[in-house]
Amino acid sequence: MSILSRVTDFLLYGFGADMSDMEFLEKAITRWKGSPERMTQVKGFLYYDGEHDILRRRRTMIGDNGELQEVSNLPNNLVVDNQYAKLVNQKVNYLFGQPFSFETENEQYTDALKGVFDRRFMRVIKRSGNYAYNGGTAWLYPYYDEHGDFRFRLFPGYEILPFWADAEHERLDGAVRLYTVKGYENKQEKTVQKVEVYDAAGIHCYVLDGAHLMPDLSAKEQDCAYVLANGQPLNWERIPLIPLRVNSAGQPLIKKVKSLQDSINVMISDFENNMQEDARNTILVLKNYDGTDLGEFRRNLATFGAVKVRYDDSQKGGVETLEIQVNADNYKAILEIFKKAIIENAMGYDAKDDRLSGNPNQMNIQSMYSDIDLDANDAETEYQAAFDEILWFVNAHLANTGRGNYGGEEVNIIFNRDILINESEVIENCAKSQGLISDETIVSMHPWVDDPQRELDRIAEQRQRETELYNPFEPQDSGEGDDE
């Protein structure tokens, strides 16, 4: 396999060159499967779905030996305030919320690209942003479906182990995909780990049994070929896996903000725990209690809300509580600090920012968006480079299907960012720019215009109608021939 041909891969993973190809793959997969990098990718998707570490938290106390022991009779609220998911959605919708557009001078090429970059592909690109922020890298796989249509499929970062041909991680030697499928064996549900090895020779299908790779006997021919033409497997000239990153390091967003998200969850959970520690479930001080079983005392208190104590001339009984004063202002202040910190560290924006109160002019709005705009610049740079790879496969598809050879055509991909603006201020600036710049530029900047060329055509038609209305004596072309 060409995936194993480079000595740099052996050096990178610390393996010796004396092992077989299969042994190399098995050791590489085993090491990567439980690596901290992959676990961080998995954690990003779990946190986005609301599966936070706070959900496994237990209340503890110091036991007889000075060690912590779990306590089950105290309030243990597990509150998830998912600020992380909010930030991911915010960043994805900021850059990918609006469909991207593209420019090329060849009209035939434009029409061909519209057939590929349809609404389904726009949705794939938006979803890839979610995958990339959660897992650091999303992988785009071009393929032909069962109907022969050219499609793109997404793989999350935690499913793909890449083998790079260069230190900059731009050219692939090959890759391994690890994923799980559920099935039944002897009427018992079973989870199977499948492995697909991608290299220049095609796709090699295996099943991971413990730490060993076994041939996947259930794999169909279309599962182990890049392209099938008349029943014959064909290969691309490049490995059809395109990395989509939101930063050059491919770092998941969760790595920057996990500790802050955990702290927010802990603060809210602790606040609710302290508020629920009332006289029926907190520490009580008994004086001359008329009974001996403290468990029975707790049950009676919880059931009847009353306590029976001995009170006479010699012995005066009573019940007191050890109360902890809960200062809500302290929790509120700490939560505010954490929430501002998580926004800053994630390079997002606060939609309730004070700069939007009063007079939200365009300068204040741009200031609020400055961090997310810088982060979007990084993501756009990475996606622009990825689109060069995407267009290579698109052009190959168009050439192979007889729709034209567009390998030398230039394409400009434009991401339309979804940013809040002060419309009245922008419209006023557009009006003041008339006579200084072209109408086409002014119309393209107007906040109410989605299609500048269509709007210019409408303006031209409107002016034509107005000219005809105010010049009634101008000869009109009836469109009919002269009768002689």
C-alpha positions, -999 to +999 in steps of 0.1 A: +000+000+000+013+035-008+000+047+025+029+028+041+056+039+017+072+068+036+098+064+063+086+097+078+054+081+089+073+054+108+095+080+125+065+102+133+047+074+152+079+059+167+075+026+150+103+005+135+105-002+098+109-039+104+071-045+110+047-056+083+021-033+067-007-048+087+012-045+120+019-009+112-017-001+106-029-020+137-004-002+160-011+032+144-049+028+149-045+015+185-023+045+194-046+070+177-079+055+189-072+065+226-050+095+220-057+128+238-061+145+205-089+122+193-105+123+228-106+161+226-124+158+192-149+134+206-154+157+236-162+186+214-191+167+198-203+155+232-203+189+247-222+203+217-249+177+222-251+186+260-231+156+273-210+175+298-187+163+326-211+178+352-236+150+345-212+125+361-205+146+392-212+132+427-215+148+461-188+137+484-176+141+520-145+133+540-147+098+554-131+080+584-098+076+567-097+112+554-107+101+519-136+114+499-167+092+500-199+097+479-229+111+498-263+102+484-286+121+507-276+156+497-290+176+468-269+169+437-282+191+409-266+186+375-273+217+355-259+222+320-259+258+307-246+250+272-228+282+263-204+262+242-231+250+218-244+286+215-209+298+205-205+270+179-238+279+163-229+316+165-196+311+146-210+286+121-240+309+112-218+340+111-196+326+083-217+298+067-253+309+075-257+326+042-251+306+010-217+313-005-214+327-040-188+322-067-176+343-096-160+331-129-158+347-163-169+316-182-207+315-183-208+278-193-186+270-164-208+291-141-239+270-152-220+238-147-209+248-112-245+258-103-254+222-110-228+210-084-230+237-059-267+233-053-287+238-021-277+203-009-240+212-012-246+245+005-261+226+034-231+202+035-207+232+037-226+247+066-227+214+085-190+211+078-185+243+099-201+226+128-179+195+124-148+216+120-154+238+151-163+207+173-136+184+160-109+207+146-112+192+111-140+180+090-133+157+060-152+160+027-155+129+006-165+133-031-182+102-045-209+089-068-241+076-053-261+046-063-278+066-090-245+078-105-249+114-092-219+133-080-221+140-043-201+150-012-202+134+022-188+146+055-167+126+080-161+140+115-125+145+125-125+117+151-132+091+124-102+100+102-065+092+109-045+110+082-011+101+069+005+132+055+031+134+027+044+168+040+051+186+072+025+214+063-003+188+063-015+197+028-009+165+008-022+131+018-004+098+014-035+081+027-059+079+056-077+055+079-114+058+087-126+041+119-164+040+125-189+018+143-220+000+130-246-019+149-259-053+139-272-086+153-254-118+159-274-148+172-302-124+179-280-103+201-272-067+193-235-062+185-214-032+178-188-037+151-158-014+145-151-011+108-119+003+092-115+017+057-080+024+044-078+051+017-048+052-006-039+056-042-049+020-050-084+025-037-103+016-005-094-014+016-121-026+040-114-043+074-130-051+107-112-042+139-113-072+162-097-060+194-063-047+182-062-067+150-075-060+115-096-087+097-109-085+062-144-073+060-163-101+043-196-082+044-182-053+024-197-048-011-178-039-042-192-003-042-180+001-006-144-007-015-140+014-047-138+052-053-158+050-085-176+021-103-180+025-141-198-004-159-190-026-129-153-018-130-136+000-100-118+032-109-096+055-089-091+093-087-057+107-094-058+122-059-071+106-026-107+119-023-105+132+012-104+170+016-097+185+051-118+214+061-103+234+090-113+266+108-077+273+119-043+263+106-037+240+136-069+221+132-077+228+169-112+221+182-130+250+199-137+229+230-099+229+238-101+266+244-132+269+265-138+235+283-127+246+317-148+278+315-179+258+304-173+233+333-170+262+357-203+277+346-221+244+351-205+239+385-215+274+397-251+270+387-254+235+401-238+245+434-261+275+437-291+253+433-277+227+458-272+254+484-307+268+479-322+233+485-303+226+517-332+235+540-342+222+574-354+189+560-322+179+543-293+198+560-274+196+593-296+197+624-285+201+660-308+182+684-312+190+721-330+163+743-345+145+714-373+122+724-360+092+706-329+074+697-330+065+660-318+094+639-330+078+607-365+076+622-362+113+632-353+122+596-383+103+582-407+118+607-394+153+599-398+147+562-433+131+565-449+153+592-428+184+592-427+182+631-401+173+657-409+158+692-385+169+718-383+167+757-388+200+774-391+201+812-377+220+841-345+200+842-340+194+805-349+219+778-350+204+743-350+220+709-338+218+673-314+241+656-299+241+621-264+249+609-272+273+581-250+285+553-259+319+540-262+318+502-253+351+487-269+351+452-250+383+442-217+364+445-229+336+422-242+362+397-209+381+397-189+349+391-212+337+364-210+370+346-172+368+347-172+332+333-196+340+306-176+370+294-144+349+295-159+321+275-170+345+248-136+362+246-117+329+246-139+314+219-137+347+199-175+351+198-197+381+205-223+390+231-256+399+215-266+417+247-235+439+246-238+473+262-226+488+229-259+480+213-279+500+238-288+536+232-273+544+198-260+513+181-240+530+153-220+509+128-187+515+146-200+500+178-214+471+159-181+464+142-163+467+175-186+441+190-179+418+160-142+423+159-132+390+176-155+368+157-145+386+125-108+378+131-116+342+137-138+340+106-109+354+086-088+324+096-116+299+088-122+316+054-086+313+045-086+276+053-118+270+034-106+290+004-076+267+001-099+237+006-121+249-023-091+246-046-091+208-038-129+207-041-128+223-075-102+199-087-126+170-081-155+190-096-135+198-127-125+161-130-161+151-127-172+176-154-144+164-178-152+127-172-189+132-179-183+152-211-195+186-197-163+205-206-127+209-196-124+237-171-091+229-154-076+263-161-106+285-152-103+308-122-131+307-096-136+332-068-155+318-038-172+345-017-185+337+018-214+361+027-211+367+064-243+371+085-235+403+104-258+427+122-258+462+107-274+496+113-295+497+081-304+533+083-268+544+085-257+521+056-285+534+034-276+570+042-240+563+032-252+547+000-272+577-009-243+600-002-220+579-024-241+586-056-220+603-082-187+593-064-188+556-072-207+534-097-243+525-092-233+488-093-211+492-063-237+512-044-265+487-051-242+458-041-237+474-007-273+482+000-287+461+029-320+453+011-304+439-020-295+402-024-289+400-061-272+433-073-275+425-111-312+417-108-317+449-089-299+469-115-321+454-142-352+464-122-339+499-119-333+501-157-368+488-164-383+513-139-364+542-156-376+531-190-413+531-178-408+565-163-393+578-195-423+565-215-447+580-190-433+615-191-427+616-229-462+607-242-455+623-276-424+602-283-432+577-311-439+543-297-430+511-315-463+491-317-445+460-329-468+456-359-459+460-395-473+487-418-503+478-438-501+490-474 
